[in-house]
Amino acid sequence: MGEHLTTKTLRRQALFWLGAIVVFGIFLFIFRSVLLPFLAGFVLAYFLDPVADYLERKGMSRVWATVTILLVFLIVFLLALAIIVPVLASQAIDFAGNLPSYLTRLREVISSAKIDISWLNTFFGIDTSALNFGFDMQKITDSFDSYLEEGFGVVKTVVQGIWNSGQAAMSIVSLLVVAPVVAFYMLLDWDKMIAKIDGWIPRDHVSTVRVIARDMNEAVAGFIRGQGTVSLILGIFYAISLTIAGLNFGLLIGLLTGVLSFIPYVGSAIGLILSIGVALVQFWPDYIQIGIIAAIFFAGQFFEGNFLQPKMVGDSVGLHPVWLMFALFAFGSLFGFTGMLIAVPAAAAVGVLVRFALSAYLNSDLYRTENTSGAIETKAETEE
């Protein structure tokens, strides 16, 4: 932004954007319990709008382009549900039924674990009987129980948040019905809505708002479309790899990891913990098999960090990891599970506004006056 701003203009723009953010935040907070199906429909329309524009350029009307896109999407989605859901449901029921015995077995594995250092005596002649590493397995087991209890508390909170979102949407079925309907109407009238909103913008701010909206669109689109594709690829990779490796509930854990990967850091962490936990119970003391399960996740993270993220998401979000983590916690606390889904796109939009505000400040009289005074003082000191 190269335009010079007076202090009065800067103040007016700051008040305008601050007011817009406050109103939008209040709206989200008031209607947070019913946001999920509408958010899903909006994201679906946003994701498919470039396809509709492409079909329009090829001569298809907007109505038929919208109908065709959503029909193809729903057919593929329903076929995937028909093929995958029965297997996932079976694995989920088995996992829930076996969870108590798995936790008991995991506790036994940890409490019975011993560190074998006899090889030090065999190869180096070191008297291992004199070595004391200070491991107290009872304390470790007690700590495990404590962390397990805390972990259950976190899982319970997350599940309750998801359940509350489901109750607000009235059921998963209503979510699957409402979201496509919302997506249809939004996709049909997308260009009209954009033009209408553009007409509501105060004429004094229209050029600025258009620039900011373009930057926001690039940042948010880069994340939603890019991260959505990354999550899909990771889900397929983990599901197939864990299943081939012979891990119980591999398909369930793999797809769950892929879905949760849309939320940065959360998906990979939960997937790794679940996989290693199941692997310890299932394969102990086969270290090689447990190592294979861990290697699958490390390979997935390497592939994501070095190939998928740079190619499909890149620097479009442009946010520091600490800011992303703060956004996840803040939005999750305010809006529940729905908030965690919108945290990164919202943070990207806020990041655009912050960069705009900083640019406006650096091109305002407020900054230039202070900077000029400082420059004069520095020059005077140098001459002395």
C-alpha positions in Angstrom: 0.0 0.0 0.0 1.8 3.1 -1.3 -1.0 5.7 -0.6 -0.1 8.4 2.0 -2.6 8.6 4.8 -3.4 11.4 7.1 -3.9 10.7 10.8 -7.6 11.4 10.5 -8.0 9.0 7.6 -6.0 6.3 9.5 -8.2 6.8 12.5 -11.4 6.4 10.4 -10.2 3.3 8.7 -9.1 1.8 12.1 -12.5 2.4 13.6 -14.3 1.0 10.6 -12.3 -2.3 10.6 -12.4 -2.6 14.4 -16.2 -2.2 14.3 -16.5 -4.7 11.5 -14.5 -7.3 13.4 -16.4 -6.7 16.6 -19.8 -7.1 14.9 -18.7 -10.2 13.0 -17.3 -11.7 16.3 -20.5 -11.1 18.1 -22.5 -12.7 15.3 -20.3 -15.8 15.4 -20.6 -16.1 19.2 -24.4 -15.7 19.3 -25.0 -18.3 16.5 -22.1 -20.6 17.3 -24.4 -23.5 18.2 -25.9 -23.6 14.7 -22.9 -22.7 12.6 -21.6 -26.1 11.6 -24.0 -27.1 8.8 -23.9 -23.6 7.3 -20.2 -23.4 7.7 -19.9 -26.8 5.9 -22.2 -25.5 3.1 -20.2 -22.3 2.7 -16.9 -24.1 2.6 -18.3 -26.6 0.0 -19.5 -23.7 -2.2 -16.2 -21.8 -1.7 -14.3 -24.9 -2.7 -16.4 -25.6 -5.8 -16.9 -22.1 -7.1 -13.8 -22.2 -9.4 -15.2 -25.3 -11.0 -18.6 -23.6 -11.6 -16.8 -20.6 -13.1 -14.9 -22.9 -15.4 -18.0 -24.6 -16.6 -19.7 -21.2 -17.2 -16.7 -20.2 -19.4 -17.3 -23.4 -21.4 -20.8 -22.3 -22.2 -22.9 -24.0 -19.4 -25.4 -21.9 -17.5 -24.8 -21.2 -13.8 -27.8 -23.3 -12.8 -26.7 -26.4 -14.7 -23.1 -25.9 -13.7 -24.2 -25.8 -10.0 -26.5 -28.8 -10.4 -23.9 -30.9 -12.2 -21.1 -30.1 -9.8 -23.1 -30.9 -6.7 -24.6 -34.1 -8.2 -21.2 -35.4 -9.1 -19.9 -34.5 -5.6 -22.8 -36.1 -3.8 -22.6 -39.3 -5.9 -18.9 -39.6 -5.2 -19.4 -38.8 -1.5 -22.3 -41.2 -1.0 -20.4 -44.0 -2.8 -17.4 -43.4 -0.5 -19.8 -43.6 2.5 -21.4 -46.8 1.3 -18.0 -48.4 0.8 -16.1 -47.1 3.8 -18.7 -46.4 6.5 -19.6 -50.0 7.2 -15.9 -50.9 7.7 -15.4 -47.8 9.8 -18.5 -48.4 11.9 -17.4 -52.0 12.6 -13.9 -50.9 13.6 -15.2 -48.0 15.7 -17.6 -50.4 17.6 -14.7 -52.9 18.1 -12.4 -50.1 19.2 -14.9 -48.8 21.8 -15.6 -52.3 23.1 -11.9 -53.2 23.4 -10.8 -49.9 24.8 -10.9 -50.9 28.5 -8.9 -54.1 27.9 -6.4 -52.1 25.6 -5.8 -49.6 28.4 -5.3 -52.3 31.0 -2.9 -54.1 28.7 -1.0 -50.9 27.9 -0.6 -50.3 31.6 0.8 -53.8 32.1 3.2 -53.3 29.2 4.5 -50.1 30.7 4.8 -51.5 34.3 6.6 -54.6 33.0 9.0 -52.8 30.7 12.6 -53.3 31.6 15.8 -51.7 30.1 18.2 -54.5 29.1 21.7 -53.2 29.4 23.4 -56.6 29.6 25.0 -56.0 26.2 27.3 -53.5 28.0 28.9 -56.3 29.9 29.0 -58.6 26.9 30.7 -56.3 24.4 32.5 -53.8 26.7 33.1 -55.7 29.9 31.2 -53.1 32.0 29.8 -54.4 35.3 26.1 -53.5 34.8 25.2 -54.6 38.4 26.9 -51.4 39.6 24.8 -49.2 37.3 21.7 -47.6 38.7 19.6 -45.5 36.3 17.1 -44.6 39.0 14.0 -46.0 37.1 11.1 -46.7 39.5 8.5 -48.5 37.4 5.9 -48.1 40.1 6.3 -44.3 39.8 6.2 -44.5 36.1 3.0 -46.6 36.2 1.4 -44.2 38.6 2.4 -41.3 36.4 0.9 -43.1 33.4 -2.4 -43.5 35.3 -2.4 -39.8 36.1 -1.7 -38.8 32.5 -4.3 -41.3 31.3 -6.9 -39.8 33.5 -6.0 -36.3 32.3 -6.1 -37.6 28.7 -9.5 -39.0 29.2 -10.6 -35.6 30.5 -9.3 -33.9 27.3 -10.9 -36.6 25.1 -14.2 -36.2 27.0 -14.1 -32.4 26.5 -13.4 -32.8 22.8 -16.2 -35.4 22.3 -18.6 -33.3 24.3 -17.8 -30.3 22.0 -18.4 -32.4 18.9 -21.6 -33.8 20.5 -22.9 -30.4 21.3 -22.2 -29.2 17.8 -24.1 -32.3 16.6 -27.0 -31.5 18.9 -27.1 -27.9 17.6 -27.3 -29.3 14.0 -30.0 -31.6 15.3 -28.2 -34.7 14.1 -25.5 -35.9 11.6 -28.3 -36.6 9.2 -29.5 -32.9 9.3 -25.9 -31.9 8.7 -25.7 -34.0 5.6 -29.0 -32.5 4.4 -28.6 -28.8 5.3 -25.0 -28.5 4.1 -25.7 -29.5 0.5 -28.8 -27.2 0.3 -26.8 -24.3 1.7 -24.0 -25.1 -0.8 -26.4 -25.2 -3.7 -27.9 -21.8 -3.1 -24.5 -20.2 -2.3 -22.8 -21.7 -5.3 -25.8 -20.6 -7.5 -25.7 -17.0 -6.4 -22.0 -16.7 -5.4 -21.2 -14.0 -8.0 -24.4 -12.1 -7.2 -23.6 -12.2 -3.5 -20.1 -10.8 -4.0 -21.5 -8.0 -6.2 -24.2 -7.2 -3.7 -21.7 -7.1 -0.8 -19.4 -4.9 -2.9 -22.3 -2.5 -3.4 -22.8 -2.2 0.4 -19.2 -1.0 1.1 -18.8 2.7 1.9 -17.5 4.4 -1.2 -14.7 6.0 0.7 -13.3 2.5 1.5 -14.2 0.5 -1.6 -10.8 0.4 -3.2 -9.1 -0.5 0.1 -11.7 -3.2 0.9 -11.3 -4.8 -2.5 -7.5 -5.1 -2.0 -7.9 -6.6 1.4 -10.7 -8.9 0.2 -8.4 -10.1 -2.6 -5.6 -10.8 -0.2 -7.9 -12.6 2.3 -9.3 -14.7 -0.5 -5.8 -15.8 -1.6 -4.8 -16.6 2.0 -8.0 -18.4 2.9 -8.4 -20.2 -0.4 -4.8 -21.3 -0.3 -5.5 -22.9 3.1 -8.9 -24.4 2.6 -8.3 -25.9 -0.9 -4.7 -26.7 -0.2 -5.1 -28.1 3.3 -8.2 -30.0 2.3 -6.2 -31.8 -0.5 -3.4 -32.4 1.9 -5.8 -34.0 4.5 -7.3 -36.2 1.8 -3.9 -37.5 0.7 -2.7 -38.0 4.2 -5.9 -39.9 5.2 -5.5 -42.3 2.3 -1.8 -42.8 2.9 -2.2 -43.5 6.6 -5.3 -45.7 6.2 -3.6 -47.9 3.5 -0.2 -48.0 5.2 -1.5 -48.8 8.7 -3.8 -51.5 7.3 -1.0 -53.1 5.3 1.2 -53.0 8.4 -1.4 -55.1 10.2 -2.4 -52.5 12.8 -5.8 -53.1 14.4 -8.2 -50.4 13.5 -5.7 -49.1 10.9 -8.3 -47.9 8.5 -10.2 -46.0 11.3 -7.1 -44.4 12.8 -5.7 -43.5 9.3 -8.8 -41.8 8.1 -9.4 -40.0 11.4 -5.8 -38.7 11.2 -6.4 -37.4 7.7 -9.7 -35.6 8.7 -8.1 -34.1 11.8 -5.1 -33.0 9.8 -7.3 -30.1 8.6 -6.6 -28.7 12.0 -2.8 -28.1 12.1 -0.8 -30.2 14.6 -3.9 -31.9 16.0 -4.4 -34.7 13.5 -0.8 -35.9 13.4 -0.5 -35.8 17.2 -3.7 -37.8 17.8 -3.0 -40.2 15.0 0.6 -40.9 16.3 -0.6 -41.4 19.9 -3.5 -43.8 18.9 -1.3 -45.8 16.6 1.6 -46.2 19.0 -0.8 -47.1 21.8 -2.5 -49.8 19.8 0.8 -51.0 18.4 2.2 -51.4 21.9 -0.7 -53.5 23.0 -0.9 -55.5 19.8 2.8 -56.2 19.0 4.7 -55.9 22.3 7.6 -56.9 22.6 8.0 -56.9 18.8 10.1 -53.7 18.5 10.4 -53.9 14.8 6.7 -54.0 14.2 6.2 -51.1 16.6 9.0 -49.2 14.8 7.3 -49.8 11.5 4.1 -48.1 12.8 6.1 -45.1 14.1 8.0 -44.9 10.8 4.8 -44.7 8.8 3.9 -41.5 10.8 7.3 -40.0 10.5 7.3 -40.7 6.8 3.9 -39.1 6.5 5.1 -36.0 8.4 8.2 -35.8 6.2 6.1 -36.1 3.0 3.7 -33.5 4.3 6.3 -31.0 5.4 8.6 -31.2 2.5 6.3 -31.9 -0.5 2.5 -31.6 0.2 2.5 -28.4 2.3 5.0 -26.4 0.1 3.2 -27.5 -3.1 -0.4 -27.2 -2.1 -0.5 -24.7 0.7 2.8 -22.9 0.4 3.1 -19.5 2.2 -0.5 -18.5 1.4 -1.5 -18.4 5.1 1.7 -16.6 6.1 1.3 -17.1 9.9 3.8 -18.0 12.6 3.2 -21.5 14.2 2.8 -19.8 17.6 0.0 -17.6 16.3 -1.6 -20.6 14.7 -1.6 -22.5 18.0 -3.0 -19.5 19.8 -5.8 -19.2 17.2 -6.7 -22.9 17.6 -7.0 -22.6 21.4 -8.8 -19.2 21.3 -11.4 -20.2 18.7 -11.8 -23.6 20.1 -12.5 -22.1 23.5 -15.0 -19.6 22.1 -16.8 -21.6 19.5 -16.0 -25.3 20.3 -15.3 -27.8 17.6 -16.6 -25.5 14.9 -14.2 -22.8 16.1 -11.2 -25.2 15.7 -12.3 -25.7 12.0 -12.4 -22.0 11.3 -9.4 -21.0 13.4 -6.7 -21.1 10.7 -8.8 -19.4 7.9 -9.9 -16.8 10.4 -6.4 -16.3 11.7 -5.2 -15.9 8.0 -7.9 -13.2 7.5 -6.8 -11.4 10.7 -3.2 -11.6 9.6 -4.1 -9.8 6.3 -5.9 -7.1 8.4 -2.9 -6.7 10.7 -0.5 -6.4 7.8 -2.8 -3.8 6.2 -3.0 -1.9 9.4 0.8 -1.9 9.8 1.2 -0.7 6.2 -1.4 2.0 6.7 0.5 3.1 9.9 3.8 3.2 8.1 2.3 5.4 5.4 0.5 7.8 7.8 1.4 11.2 9.2 1.5 9.6 12.6 4.5 7.5 11.7 6.1 9.9 9.3 6.2 12.7 11.8 7.8 10.6 14.5 10.2 9.1 12.0 11.2 12.5 10.6 11.8 13.9 14.0 14.0 10.9 14.9 15.9 11.2 11.6 16.6 14.9 12.3 17.8 14.2 15.8 20.0 11.4 14.6 21.5 13.6 11.9 22.2 16.4 14.4 23.9 14.0 16.7 26.0 12.7 13.8 27.1 16.2 12.8 28.2 17.0 16.4 
